[in-house]
Amino acid sequence: MSYMLPHLTNGWQVDQAILSEEDRVVVIRFGHDWDPTCMLQDEILYSIAEKIKNFAVIYVVDLTEVPDFCQMYELYDPCTVMFFFRNKHMMVDLGTGNNNKVTWAFEDKQDMIDLIEVVYRGAKKGRGLVISPRDWSTKLKY
């Protein structure tokens, strides 16, 4: 489904997407279009794009085409989702210890909608760090 989401094909486009959006959260999925985890995440993002269009915009960045941000954002995972609002990186406390990004594919659309909505509400209040509505520290069951 990544072909249905807007792709940013160079660093300048990524910067402009983050800079130009004034009233909506910019959700960027960094990864590879061929990666199975990214495919699952893209399917979730595409399915919610219409529902969240009033407060968020979704973009996809293929790290094969745009490796510029790998070192800056420490993009070492196969699929990474990050949030920005008014040219500011929004951090989310997911309970995993990494507040900078989401590094797995969501299985439930509503979880992703809730997370983006929490980021939006926190960003509108001027917060740089928001608390996830769900604790993801027990996501993996051993």
Backbone as a printed PyTorch tensor [residue, N CA C, xyz], in Angstrom:
tensor([[[  0.8030,  -1.2060,   0.0000],
         [  0.0000,   0.0000,   0.0000],
         [  0.8450,   1.2680,   0.0000]],

        [[  2.1620,   1.1170,   0.0660],
         [  2.9850,   2.3250,   0.1340],
         [  2.8340,   3.1820,  -1.1180]],

        [[  2.4720,   2.5650,  -2.2260],
         [  2.3020,   3.3340,  -3.4630],
         [  1.1090,   4.2780,  -3.3880]],

        [[  0.1980,   4.0660,  -2.4510],
         [ -0.9700,   4.9370,  -2.2940],
         [ -0.6790,   6.1510,  -1.4060]],

        [[  0.3890,   6.0740,  -0.6310],
         [  0.7550,   7.1820,   0.2630],
         [  1.7570,   8.0900,  -0.4420]],

        [[  1.7410,   9.3950,  -0.1380],
         [  2.6890,  10.3070,  -0.7760],
         [  4.1310,   9.9880,  -0.3910]],

        [[  4.9880,   9.8430,  -1.3900],
         [  6.4100,   9.5550,  -1.1820],
         [  7.2220,  10.8480,  -1.2380]],

        [[  8.1930,  10.9260,  -0.3640],
         [  9.1610,  12.0170,  -0.4000],
         [ 10.4610,  11.4080,  -0.9110]],

        [[ 10.9650,  11.9220,  -2.0220],
         [ 12.0630,  11.2460,  -2.7140],
         [ 13.4260,  11.8860,  -2.5290]],

        [[ 13.5110,  12.9700,  -1.7680],
         [ 14.8230,  13.5410,  -1.4620],
         [ 14.7490,  14.3150,  -0.1450]],

        [[ 15.9100,  14.6720,   0.3590],
         [ 15.9870,  15.3530,   1.6500],
         [ 15.2680,  16.6840,   1.6750]],

        [[ 15.3280,  17.4070,   0.5620],
         [ 14.6650,  18.7050,   0.4930],
         [ 13.1560,  18.5460,   0.6520]],

        [[ 12.5720,  17.5330,   0.0080],
         [ 11.1240,  17.3060,   0.1320],
         [ 10.7390,  16.9470,   1.5650]],

        [[ 11.5750,  16.1640,   2.2340],
         [ 11.3000,  15.8130,   3.6330],
         [ 11.3180,  17.0780,   4.4870]],

        [[ 12.3520,  17.8930,   4.3090],
         [ 12.4350,  19.1430,   5.0660],
         [ 11.2400,  20.0550,   4.7910]],

        [[ 10.8520,  20.1710,   3.5470],
         [  9.7230,  21.0320,   3.1950],
         [  8.4040,  20.5020,   3.7650]],

        [[  8.2340,  19.1900,   3.7840],
         [  7.0180,  18.6070,   4.3580],
         [  6.9220,  18.9440,   5.8480]],

        [[  8.0540,  18.8780,   6.5350],
         [  8.0690,  19.1710,   7.9680],
         [  7.8900,  20.6710,   8.2120]],

        [[  8.5280,  21.4880,   7.3920],
         [  8.4700,  22.9510,   7.5750],
         [  7.1290,  23.5590,   7.1970]],

        [[  6.5200,  23.0590,   6.1510],
         [  5.3640,  23.7460,   5.5680],
         [  4.0430,  23.4800,   6.2780]],

        [[  3.9570,  22.4210,   7.0420],
         [  2.6800,  22.0830,   7.6780],
         [  2.5370,  22.8770,   8.9710]],

        [[  1.5060,  23.7310,   9.0390],
         [  1.3330,  24.6120,  10.1950],
         [  0.4030,  24.0570,  11.2700]],

        [[ -0.6720,  23.4160,  10.8650],
         [ -1.7030,  23.0320,  11.8380],
         [ -1.9440,  21.5360,  11.9400]],

        [[ -1.1320,  20.7480,  11.2730],
         [ -1.3260,  19.3010,  11.3490],
         [ -0.0100,  18.6190,  11.7230]],

        [[ -0.1350,  17.4640,  12.3420],
         [  1.0230,  16.6400,  12.6610],
         [  1.5180,  15.9960,  11.3660]],

        [[  2.8140,  15.9960,  11.1690],
         [  3.4160,  15.3210,  10.0230],
         [  3.8970,  13.9540,  10.5110]],

        [[  3.3300,  12.9040,   9.9450],
         [  3.7030,  11.5340,  10.2830],
         [  4.5540,  11.0150,   9.1260]],

        [[  5.7860,  10.6310,   9.4210],
         [  6.6690,  10.1270,   8.3730],
         [  7.0800,   8.7070,   8.7140]],

        [[  6.8520,   7.8170,   7.7510],
         [  7.3080,   6.4330,   7.8890],
         [  8.6170,   6.2980,   7.1250]],

        [[  9.7060,   6.0720,   7.8600],
         [ 11.0060,   5.8180,   7.2530],
         [ 11.1980,   4.3050,   7.1500]],

        [[ 11.7030,   3.8470,   6.0390],
         [ 11.9600,   2.4210,   5.8670],
         [ 12.1730,   2.1010,   4.4060]],

        [[ 11.8830,   0.8560,   4.0470],
         [ 12.0340,   0.4050,   2.6650],
         [ 10.6840,  -0.1070,   2.1660]],

        [[ 10.3240,   0.2780,   0.9650],
         [  9.0240,  -0.1190,   0.4220],
         [  8.8740,  -1.6290,   0.2880]],

        [[  9.9680,  -2.3380,   0.1420],
         [  9.9300,  -3.7930,  -0.0410],
         [  9.9210,  -4.5650,   1.2700]],

        [[ 10.1270,  -3.9010,   2.3900],
         [ 10.2220,  -4.5690,   3.6840],
         [  8.8390,  -5.0010,   4.1800]],

        [[  8.6910,  -6.2590,   4.6250],
         [  7.3650,  -6.7360,   5.0930],
         [  6.7910,  -5.9200,   6.2560]],

        [[  7.6470,  -5.4960,   7.1950],
         [  7.1650,  -4.6920,   8.3200],
         [  6.6360,  -3.3530,   7.8250]],

        [[  7.3500,  -2.7450,   6.8880],
         [  6.9010,  -1.4630,   6.3290],
         [  5.6030,  -1.6360,   5.5490]],

        [[  5.4660,  -2.7600,   4.8710],
         [  4.2310,  -3.0060,   4.1190],
         [  3.0360,  -3.0690,   5.0630]],

        [[  3.2060,  -3.7330,   6.2030],
         [  2.1230,  -3.7940,   7.1950],
         [  1.8120,  -2.4010,   7.7470]],

        [[  2.8670,  -1.6590,   8.0670],
         [  2.6700,  -0.3070,   8.6020],
         [  2.0010,   0.5950,   7.5680]],

        [[  2.4250,   0.4860,   6.3140],
         [  1.8360,   1.3090,   5.2590],
         [  0.3620,   0.9950,   5.0580]],

        [[  0.0080,  -0.2630,   5.2020],
         [ -1.3990,  -0.6510,   5.0790],
         [ -2.2390,   0.0170,   6.1720]],

        [[ -1.7230,   0.0250,   7.3950],
         [ -2.4160,   0.6920,   8.5060],
         [ -2.4940,   2.2000,   8.2360]],

        [[ -1.3760,   2.7980,   7.8450],
         [ -1.3540,   4.2420,   7.6010],
         [ -2.2990,   4.6390,   6.4770]],

        [[ -2.3300,   3.8560,   5.4060],
         [ -3.2280,   4.1720,   4.2990],
         [ -4.6940,   4.0600,   4.7240]],

        [[ -4.9900,   3.0530,   5.5440],
         [ -6.3850,   2.8470,   5.9490],
         [ -6.8950,   3.9490,   6.8820]],

        [[ -5.9820,   4.6280,   7.5940],
         [ -6.4320,   5.6870,   8.5150],
         [ -6.2420,   7.0830,   7.9360]],

        [[ -5.5880,   7.2190,   6.8030],
         [ -5.2400,   8.5330,   6.2570],
         [ -6.4560,   9.4360,   6.0980]],

        [[ -7.5430,   8.8930,   5.6180],
         [ -8.7490,   9.6980,   5.4040],
         [ -9.3700,  10.1380,   6.7300]],

        [[ -9.2810,   9.2850,   7.7510],
         [ -9.8960,   9.5980,   9.0460],
         [ -9.1370,  10.6760,   9.8130]],

        [[ -7.8280,  10.7670,   9.5850],
         [ -7.0130,  11.7060,  10.3560],
         [ -6.5940,  12.9270,   9.5520]],

        [[ -7.1360,  13.0920,   8.3620],
         [ -6.6790,  14.1630,   7.4660],
         [ -6.8730,  15.5630,   8.0380]],

        [[ -7.7650,  15.7430,   9.0050],
         [ -7.9890,  17.0680,   9.5880],
         [ -6.8940,  17.4770,  10.5690]],

        [[ -6.1810,  16.4980,  11.1450],
         [ -5.1590,  16.8500,  12.1290],
         [ -3.8030,  16.2040,  11.8770]],

        [[ -3.6670,  15.4380,  10.7990],
         [ -2.3690,  14.8260,  10.4980],
         [ -2.2430,  14.5610,   9.0070]],

        [[ -0.9990,  14.5470,   8.5320],
         [ -0.6980,  14.2150,   7.1500],
         [  0.3980,  13.1430,   7.1820]],

        [[  0.2870,  12.1510,   6.3120],
         [  1.1940,  11.0090,   6.3260],
         [  2.0680,  11.0300,   5.0750]],

        [[  3.3640,  10.7930,   5.2890],
         [  4.3090,  10.6630,   4.1800],
         [  5.1380,   9.4010,   4.3810]],

        [[  5.6930,   8.9120,   3.2590],
         [  6.5510,   7.7340,   3.2670],
         [  7.9070,   8.1360,   2.6980]],

        [[  8.9710,   7.7090,   3.3630],
         [ 10.3260,   7.9620,   2.8790],
         [ 11.0400,   6.6170,   2.7670]],

        [[ 11.4700,   6.2810,   1.5440],
         [ 12.2370,   5.0570,   1.3160],
         [ 13.7030,   5.3840,   1.5790]],

        [[ 14.2990,   4.7130,   2.5570],
         [ 15.6720,   5.0300,   2.9480],
         [ 16.6950,   4.6430,   1.8880]],

        [[ 16.3030,   3.8250,   0.9280],
         [ 17.1920,   3.5280,  -0.1950],
         [ 17.3700,   4.7800,  -1.0440]],

        [[ 16.2800,   5.5210,  -1.2460],
         [ 16.3110,   6.7410,  -2.0520],
         [ 16.8370,   7.9420,  -1.2670]],

        [[ 16.5000,   7.9970,   0.0250],
         [ 16.8370,   9.1650,   0.8550],
         [ 17.5800,   8.6980,   2.1190]],

        [[ 18.8700,   8.3930,   2.0050],
         [ 19.6060,   7.9360,   3.1930],
         [ 20.0710,   9.0830,   4.0980]],

        [[ 19.7270,  10.3290,   3.7370],
         [ 20.2210,  11.5190,   4.4470],
         [ 19.8990,  11.5120,   5.9430]],

        [[ 18.7870,  10.9340,   6.3340],
         [ 18.3150,  11.0520,   7.7110],
         [ 18.6690,   9.8470,   8.5800]],

        [[ 19.3180,   8.8430,   7.9980],
         [ 19.6370,   7.6240,   8.7500],
         [ 20.4730,   7.9180,   9.9930]],

        [[ 21.5240,   8.7060,   9.8330],
         [ 22.3880,   9.0030,  10.9590],
         [ 21.7520,  10.0310,  11.8910]],

        [[ 21.1250,  11.0440,  11.3330],
         [ 20.5370,  12.1100,  12.1480],
         [ 19.4670,  11.5740,  13.0970]],

        [[ 18.5960,  10.7000,  12.6060],
         [ 17.4990,  10.1740,  13.4210],
         [ 17.7620,   8.7470,  13.9070]],

        [[ 18.9800,   8.2450,  13.6770],
         [ 19.3570,   6.8860,  14.0920],
         [ 18.3480,   5.8610,  13.5850]],

        [[ 18.1670,   5.8420,  12.2850],
         [ 17.1850,   4.9540,  11.6520],
         [ 17.8390,   3.6260,  11.2960]],

        [[ 17.9330,   2.7440,  12.2910],
         [ 18.5700,   1.4480,  12.0880],
         [ 17.5530,   0.3120,  12.0190]],

        [[ 16.3250,   0.5760,  12.3780],
         [ 15.2840,  -0.4460,  12.3530],
         [ 14.6920,  -0.5470,  10.9480]],

        [[ 14.0770,  -1.6830,  10.6220],
         [ 13.5050,  -1.8310,   9.2790],
         [ 12.3870,  -0.8300,   8.9810]],

        [[ 11.6130,  -0.4690,  10.0090],
         [ 10.4830,   0.4430,   9.8210],
         [ 10.4130,   1.3870,  11.0140]],

        [[ 10.3740,   2.6800,  10.7370],
         [ 10.3430,   3.6760,  11.7960],
         [  9.3030,   4.7320,  11.4680]],

        [[  8.4700,   5.0820,  12.4500],
         [  7.4890,   6.1500,  12.2890],
         [  7.8640,   7.2720,  13.2540]],

        [[  7.9230,   8.4960,  12.7090],
         [  8.2430,   9.6630,  13.5290],
         [  7.1910,  10.7390,  13.3220]],

        [[  7.0540,  11.6140,  14.3120],
         [  6.0420,  12.6590,  14.2990],
         [  6.6980,  14.0330,  14.4000]],

        [[  6.1670,  14.9980,  13.6430],
         [  6.6760,  16.3690,  13.6580],
         [  5.4830,  17.3200,  13.6940]],

        [[  5.6740,  18.4670,  14.3520],
         [  4.6390,  19.4870,  14.3990],
         [  5.3110,  20.8510,  14.4030]],

        [[  4.9790,  21.6870,  13.4250],
         [  5.5600,  23.0260,  13.2800],
         [  7.0860,  23.0050,  13.3710]],

        [[  7.6740,  22.1500,  12.5520],
         [  9.1270,  22.0270,  12.4380],
         [  9.7920,  21.5390,  13.7200]],

        [[  9.0480,  20.8330,  14.5500],
         [  9.6020,  20.3110,  15.7940],
         [  9.3330,  18.8160,  15.8700]],

        [[ 10.3640,  18.0710,  16.2280],
         [ 10.1940,  16.6320,  16.3970],
         [  9.3950,  16.3710,  17.6680]],

        [[  8.3160,  15.6190,  17.5400],
         [  7.4750,  15.2940,  18.6880],
         [  7.9000,  13.9400,  19.2530]],

        [[  8.1770,  13.9170,  20.5460],
         [  8.5540,  12.6650,  21.1880],
         [  7.3340,  12.0630,  21.8760]],

        [[  7.3070,  10.7310,  21.9070],
         [  6.1790,  10.0120,  22.4950],
         [  6.7240,   8.9730,  23.4660]],

        [[  6.2570,   9.0280,  24.7110],
         [  6.6390,   8.0170,  25.6980],
         [  5.7440,   6.8030,  25.4940]],

        [[  6.3150,   5.7810,  24.8810],
         [  5.5680,   4.5630,  24.5650],
         [  5.7560,   3.4890,  25.6340]],

        [[  6.6020,   3.7640,  26.6130],
         [  6.9010,   2.7680,  27.6350],
         [  8.0250,   1.8360,  27.2370]],

        [[  8.6460,   2.0840,  26.0830],
         [  9.6930,   1.1950,  25.5890],
         [ 11.0940,   1.7270,  25.8710]],

        [[ 11.2060,   2.9530,  26.3480],
         [ 12.5050,   3.5580,  26.5950],
         [ 12.9890,   4.4200,  25.4460]],

        [[ 12.4530,   4.2190,  24.2500],
         [ 12.8200,   5.0350,  23.0980],
         [ 11.6720,   5.9950,  22.8270]],

        [[ 11.8590,   7.2500,  23.2010],
         [ 10.7930,   8.2430,  23.0540],
         [ 10.8130,   8.9560,  21.7160]],

        [[ 11.7760,   8.6590,  20.8570],
         [ 11.9400,   9.3980,  19.6170],
         [ 11.1090,   8.8720,  18.4660]],

        [[ 10.7790,   7.5900,  18.4680],
         [ 10.1540,   7.0060,  17.2870],
         [  9.4610,   5.6950,  17.6210]],

        [[  8.5880,   5.2750,  16.7120],
         [  7.9230,   3.9720,  16.7860],
         [  8.6750,   3.0610,  15.8290]],

        [[  9.1260,   1.9060,  16.3250],
         [  9.9860,   1.0490,  15.5070],
         [  9.3450,  -0.3010,  15.1730]],

        [[  8.0410,  -0.3750,  15.2280],
         [  7.3480,  -1.6030,  14.8620],
         [  6.0790,  -1.2360,  14.1120]],

        [[  5.4900,  -2.2360,  13.4730],
         [  4.2390,  -2.0080,  12.7380],
         [  3.0590,  -2.2290,  13.6820]],

        [[  2.1350,  -1.3000,  13.6700],
         [  0.9150,  -1.4430,  14.4600],
         [  0.0220,  -2.5040,  13.8270]],

        [[ -0.6870,  -3.2270,  14.6640],
         [ -1.6080,  -4.2400,  14.1600],
         [ -3.0420,  -3.7310,  14.1240]],

        [[ -3.3160,  -2.7120,  14.9370],
         [ -4.6770,  -2.1990,  15.0550],
         [ -4.7180,  -0.7400,  14.5880]],

        [[ -5.6440,  -0.4560,  13.6920],
         [ -5.7870,   0.9080,  13.1650],
         [ -6.0900,   1.9030,  14.2660]],

        [[ -6.9560,   1.5140,  15.1930],
         [ -7.3830,   2.4410,  16.2370],
         [ -6.2260,   2.8400,  17.1460]],

        [[ -5.2850,   1.9190,  17.3890],
         [ -4.1070,   2.2670,  18.2000],
         [ -3.3100,   3.3830,  17.5400]],

        [[ -3.1650,   3.3060,  16.2290],
         [ -2.4020,   4.3340,  15.5130],
         [ -3.1620,   5.6480,  15.4910]],

        [[ -4.4630,   5.6060,  15.2830],
         [ -5.2750,   6.8310,  15.3130],
         [ -5.1680,   7.4880,  16.6820]],

        [[ -5.2980,   6.6920,  17.7450],
         [ -5.2130,   7.2280,  19.1060],
         [ -3.8590,   7.8690,  19.3680]],

        [[ -2.7940,   7.2190,  18.9080],
         [ -1.4550,   7.7540,  19.1300],
         [ -1.2620,   9.0760,  18.3910]],

        [[ -1.6790,   9.1410,  17.1440],
         [ -1.5380,  10.3800,  16.3750],
         [ -2.3820,  11.4920,  16.9930]],

        [[ -3.5700,  11.1490,  17.4770],
         [ -4.4260,  12.1550,  18.1100],
         [ -3.7980,  12.6950,  19.3940]],

        [[ -3.1760,  11.8260,  20.1880],
         [ -2.4970,  12.2590,  21.4100],
         [ -1.3240,  13.1820,  21.0660]],

        [[ -0.5770,  12.8290,  20.0170],
         [  0.5330,  13.6770,  19.5780],
         [ -0.0030,  15.0410,  19.1580]],

        [[ -1.0860,  15.0540,  18.3990],
         [ -1.6680,  16.3190,  17.9340],
         [ -2.1310,  17.1860,  19.1080]],

        [[ -2.8530,  16.5880,  20.0370],
         [ -3.3600,  17.3660,  21.1810],
         [ -2.2260,  17.9150,  22.0340]],

        [[ -1.1990,  17.0930,  22.2640],
         [ -0.0480,  17.5570,  23.0270],
         [  0.7050,  18.6590,  22.3020]],

        [[  0.8520,  18.5100,  20.9980],
         [  1.5700,  19.5050,  20.1970],
         [  0.8300,  20.8370,  20.2040]],

        [[ -0.4880,  20.8080,  20.1060],
         [ -1.2740,  22.0460,  20.1290],
         [ -1.1320,  22.7740,  21.4660]],

        [[ -0.8500,  22.0250,  22.5310],
         [ -0.6550,  22.6300,  23.8520],
         [  0.7990,  23.0320,  24.0870]],

        [[  1.6630,  22.7920,  23.1060],
         [  3.0540,  23.2000,  23.2220],
         [  3.9650,  22.1750,  23.8620]],

        [[  3.4990,  20.9780,  24.0410],
         [  4.3270,  19.9390,  24.6550],
         [  5.2290,  19.2940,  23.6180]],

        [[  6.4370,  18.9670,  24.0060],
         [  7.3750,  18.2890,  23.1090],
         [  7.3940,  16.7930,  23.3250]],

        [[  6.8750,  16.3600,  24.4820],
         [  6.8100,  14.9420,  24.8240],
         [  5.4020,  14.6310,  25.2930]],

        [[  4.8040,  13.6210,  24.6990],
         [  3.4600,  13.2010,  25.1050],
         [  3.5120,  11.7410,  25.5570]],

        [[  2.5310,  11.3640,  26.3520],
         [  2.4500,   9.9990,  26.8600],
         [  1.4800,   9.2120,  25.9840]],

        [[  1.9120,   8.0520,  25.5470],
         [  1.0760,   7.2010,  24.7030],
         [ -0.1720,   6.7550,  25.4700]],

        [[ -1.3130,   6.6470,  24.7820],
         [ -2.5160,   6.1840,  25.4680],
         [ -2.4280,   4.7140,  25.8760]],

        [[ -1.4460,   4.0080,  25.3420],
         [ -1.2670,   2.5930,  25.6670],
         [  0.1900,   2.3500,  26.0240]],

        [[  0.4260,   1.5020,  27.0120],
         [  1.7880,   1.1480,  27.4010],
         [  2.2810,   0.0160,  26.4940]],

        [[  3.3010,   0.3070,  25.7120],
         [  3.8090,  -0.6730,  24.7470],
         [  4.9890,  -1.4610,  25.2970]],

        [[  5.3000,  -1.3200,  26.6010],
         [  6.4500,  -2.0150,  27.1590],
         [  6.2590,  -3.5310,  27.1710]],

        [[  5.0200,  -3.9720,  27.1290],
         [  4.7490,  -5.4230,  27.1300],
         [  4.2550,  -5.8950,  25.7650]],

        [[  4.6380,  -5.1580,  24.7160],
         [  4.2000,  -5.5140,  23.3600],
         [  4.6620,  -6.9130,  22.9850]],

        [[  5.9140,  -7.2190,  23.2910],
         [  6.4510,  -8.5340,  22.9810],
         [  6.2410,  -9.4660,  24.1620]],

        [[  5.6410, -10.5980,  23.9120],
         [  5.4080, -11.5830,  24.9740],
         [  6.4250, -12.7100,  24.8040]],

        [[  7.1680, -12.9790,  25.8850],
         [  8.1970, -14.0160,  25.8160],
         [  7.6990, -15.2970,  26.4080]]])
